[in-house]
């Protein structure tokens, strides 16, 4: 592994000095090649899907793993969007002249080598590789073994484009070691890796956070909440709740707990149940909820669980303060929403809820790099340093100070 990472470190230096024009040209070639060799990618994915089904992989993970022509086209589109974004490297973030007449500029630069650890989704391979490349970084990709053949097929295509442009292929490198020991070694390689971004289950994130010597930006679970305030427009509230839970169930920005103000619970809960029944959602509620609608009883574990499936916990709360206290206790600080027509309640929710993304009258499903206009994302950061929420290309840079003098010395 050390030899692999040594090559990646050297390759990252070559990427860091590429011109924006050259980087964009290579990215567009990558997008074209993915579409040209879509058959190879789909054949590799078929192998992964067959093995995954034989091993009894969860339905939500099978959904993430699957690739067809439309998904390959979407991967290529994402890379083209990344190429079209404003250059993230070399931005002057700030500038001033100090008392000694030194001109100081704060300028964005690449981070270096970024290790990305992820599970199931092969499109993460192309998205994150393109984001790292556009931002002048090398990347080490550690995908899950369930997507092994798909990831290899995608990475091989990207590496081929690098070689054709005389860029060391190690600038985008898929780590061949799929073991847990491989992860444990990788996260301690601070001599060669500058940042680790883990995307995956709670156990994986915890293991990396507790054992890494490389700096880590966590992309933790998405235990997301929607609170329906007493002033909510019912039509708006039902539409948002249904979308937040059922539009796509196996993703981190899906609502897992619905909080309902007790003052409107008797009116709105039956309407919500009727609509969720149409979506075959498995509803689980607190004691107060059960006294209004006939659903399963929610346990303490339910309110602590990221289901990633068509299951929803429901809790009635006394007021906005009760909703916020529940979120503070159970949230993973990913995405939360309030549905309300009360401006004061909206502002209180926005100000008091400490999650990376906080919504008023909108679905949490919008927490996504492409929806935010970032082209794509490395993931959704639940950390507070150095990035939060959807991480795009600007979050894959750091900065340095350039100081211009004319012979000044310090007295």
N, C-alpha and C positions, 0 to 999 in steps of 0.2 A: 504493500500500500504506500509506503514512504516513497518509493521510486515513482509511482503513478502521480502522487501529489507534488513531487518535486518538478515533474514535467508540466503539471498544471500551473504551478507557480510561474515558471518561465514563460509559458504560453500566455498567461494573463498580461504579462508585460508587453507582449506584441499587440494584444487587443487594445490595451490602454492608450496606445499612441495612434491608432487608426483614425483617419479623418471621418467626420460624419457622413460624407458622401460615400466613402468606401464601405462603411458599416451598413448603410442603408441598401446599397447595391447587393451586398452579400445576403442580407436578410430577405430581400425580394427573390433572390435565387433560391434560398432555402424554401420559401413558400411555394415556388414553382416546382421544385423537386419533390416536395411532399405530395403534391397533387399528381405529378407524373408517376410516382411510384406508390400510389395509393393501394394498388393491388397487393404489393409486398407487405404493406402495413396491415391491411385487413387479413391477409393470410396468417401473419404472425399473431394477430389478435384472436383469430379463430382458435389457434393452439392454446392461448391463455384462457379463453372462455371455456374450452373443453375441459382443461385441467381444473379450473375454478369450480365448475359445476360438479365434477367428480369429487372434489374436496368439500362440497357443501357450502361454498361461499355464500354469505348473506345476499338476499335479493338487491338490497341497496348498494352493495359493493359490486355486484354483477352489473348493475346499471351504470356505475361509474367506469367500469372496466371496458365496456362495449365500445367498439369503433365500427362505423360504416363509412360510406363515401361522403355522406353529409358531414360527419364529424371531422373527417380529414379535410374537407373543404373549409370547415370552420376553423381548424387549426391553422391552415394556410392564410385565411382571412385575418386571423389574430396577428400573425407575424407581419403581414402587410400593414396592419394598423399600427403596430409597434414601430415599423420603419418610418411611418408618416409622422410620428410624434416629434415634438421639438427636441433637439439635441440636449441630453441631460448633463453632459460633461462640459466643463469650461464656462458654466454660468457664473456671472459675477453676482453673488448673493448679497454683498454689501461692500461698501467702499468709503474711505474717508482719509483725510490728511490729519496727522496728529500734531501735537505741539512742537515737535522737532522737524516738522515739514517732511515726514516720511509718508509716502502714499501707500496705503494699506488696502489690499483687496482680499475679500473672502471668496474663494473660487471653488466650485464643485469639482470633485475628482472621483474616479472609480474607487470602490472599496478594496478590490483586489481579487481574491478567490473566494467564491461563495459556495458553501456546501448546502444543498437542498435535499432534505430527507422527506419522502412522501410515500403515499400508499395508493394503490388501485388505479388512479386516473392517468392513463398514458399521455393525454393532452398536456399534462403538467410538464412533461419532458420538453416539448417544443415551446410552450409558452415561457417557461422559466429560462430555458437556454437563450431564447431570443431577447428576453428582457435583460438578462445578464450581459449578453453581447452588445446590445444597444447602449448600455450604460458603461461599457468599457471594462467589464469584469470577465474573469474566467469562472467557470462553474463546474462543480463536482455534483453529479446527480445520483442520488441513492434512492432508486425506486423500489417498490415492493415486489417481492418474488412472484406475486400473482399476476403482475403485468410484465414479466421478464422479457418475453419474446417481442411484445409490442414496443417496449421501451428501446430494446436493442435495434429494432428495425428503424424507428424514428431517429435515434441518435446516430446510427450509421449514415443516414441520409444527410443529416446536418454536418457531420464530420467530413463527409465527402465534399460538400460545398466549401468547407474551410480549406481542405487540401487543394482544391482546384484554384483557390485564390492565394495560395502560398502562405496561409495562416496555419500555425501548428494545430493539428486536430485536437490536441489535448486541452485547447481552450474550452471545449465542450466535452466533458468526459463522463461517461456512465460508469459508475463504480461496479466492478464485476462481483464484488463480495456482497451477497444478499443475507448474510447471517446477522444475528444480533451482536455477535462479537465484532463484526465489521463496523456496525454503527458505533459501538463502544470505542473502537480504535479511532474512527474518523473524527469523533467529537473531541478528541484530545490532541489532534494534530495542529496545534496553534502555530507551529513553525511555518506551516504551509497554507493554512486556511484562515481567512480573516473574519468570517461570519458563518454561522450555521442557522438555517431557517428550517425548522421542522414543521411538517404538516401531517397530521395523523391523529390516531386515537390518544385518549387521555394517558394511558400507560406509557406510550412512546414519548410523549411530550415530557412527562414527569421524569422518565429515565434520563432523557437528554439534559433537561434543566438541572438535574441534581448531579450529573457526572461530567458535563462538558467543561473543558478548559478554554475552548474557543467561545467567544461571545455568541449569545443565542438571542434571536428574536422569536418568541413563541407564537405559533399559529394554533391556538388551543381550540377546544371544542366550542361549538356554538349553541349554548343554552339560552336561546332568545325568547323574549317575552313581548306580548302585546297587551296593553291595558286599555279597556274600553271605559272611558270616563262617563260620569252621569250625564254630561251635556252632549254626548256623542250623537251624531246623525246615524240612525240605525242602519240605513241602507249602505252608507259609507263603511260603517263598522263591520258589518257582515261581509261585505265584499273584500275588505282588507284582511280580515281574519281567515277567510277561506283561501285567499291567495297566499298568505304568509305560511299556511300549513300545507296546502295540497298542490300548489303549482309545480313544486318539485320537492319531494320529501326527503331525499337522501343527501342533502347538502347542508353546510354549516350555517347558512343564513335563514334557515327555515324556523318558524315559530315552534317552540316546544311547549310553552305554557301560555294559556290565555287567562288574563286577569279581568274580572268583571266587577264594576262598581255595584255594591249591594242595592243601591237605590233604583237601579234599572234592571236588576238580575231577573225578576219575575217576568218582565216584559221581553227581554232580549234573548235569554237563554233558550226558550223553546224555539225561537226563530233560528238561532245558531245551530241547535241540534238537528233541526229539519234539513238545513243546508249541508251540515257535515255528514249526515246520514246518506245524502245523495253521493257523497265522495267516499263512502265506506270508511270513514275515519273512526278509529277506535278511541272513544272518548272516556276519560277518567276524571272524576271530580271530587272536590272536598265535600264535607258533610252538608254544608249550606247548598252547594250545587245539586247534590243528590235529592234534597228536599224539593227541588224545583223540576228537575228533569231526571228521567230514568236512565242512568248510565252506570258504568263500573265505578267502584270506589278507588280514589287515588291514594296511594301510600306515600310516605315520606320519600321513598326512593324515586317515585315518579317525578316529583318536583326537582330532583337532583339529576335527572337523566336526560341526556341528549339522545333521543330515540333514533333519529335518522330514518324514520319510517312513518307510516300514516297513523301515528298515535299522538294524542293531544291531552295534556293535563289542563284542567280548568279549576280556577279558584276564585271565589267571590271575596272581595275586599271591602273594607268599610269606606274607604275614600282614597284620594290620591296618595296620601301619606302611607296608607297600608300597602298600596301597590308598590311604591318606591322602596319601602322596607323589605317587601318580599323579593324584589329584584336585587337589592343590595345583598341579601342573604344567599340567594341561589344562582344569580347570574354568573356567566363566565366572562362578562364584560365585552361581549361581541356586539350584539345589536338588539335594541329595545325600541318599542313604538308606543305612542299614546294616540288614541282616537278621541278627539274632543273638538267642540266648537267654542271652548272657553280659552281665550288668549292667555289669561293669567295662569291657568292650569298647564297649558302647553309650555310656557316659559319656565314654570317651576319644574316640570318634568325634564326639560332640556338641560336645565342648570344643575339639578340634583342627581340625575342618573349618570354614573361614571362609566359608561361603556364607550367603545371606540366609535360606534355609530348610534345616534339617537334620533328617532323619527317622530314627526307630527303628521298624522293623517296620511300615512303611507306604509306600504308593506316592507318588512325587514328583508324581503327577497332582493331589494335593490342594493344591498351591501355586496358590491362586486366591482372589480376593477374596470371592466368594460362599461358597466352602467355609469360609473363615475367619470368616464372619459379618459381612462388611463390606457386604453387599448387592451391590456390584459393585466394580470396581477401575479405576483409570486405567491400570494396568499392573503389571508386576513389576519393582521397582527393584533393579538390581544395583550401585547406588551405595551409599556408606556415609553420605553426607550429602545431604539431611536426612532421608531415608526409605529403608528397605530392605524388600524383599519386596513382597507385594501392597499397593498404595497405595489406601487408602480415603479417606473424606471427612475424617477427622481429620488425615491426612497432607497435605491441601490447605489447611491453615491454618498460620499462623505465630503469633507472640504479641507482645504488648507489655506493658509494666509500667504499671499505674495506681497512682499514689502519692497518698494522702490525707493532708493535713497540717492544722495548726491555727495557722499563722503561723510555723512553724519557719524559721530561717535558719542557714546553716552558719557556724560559728565559724572 
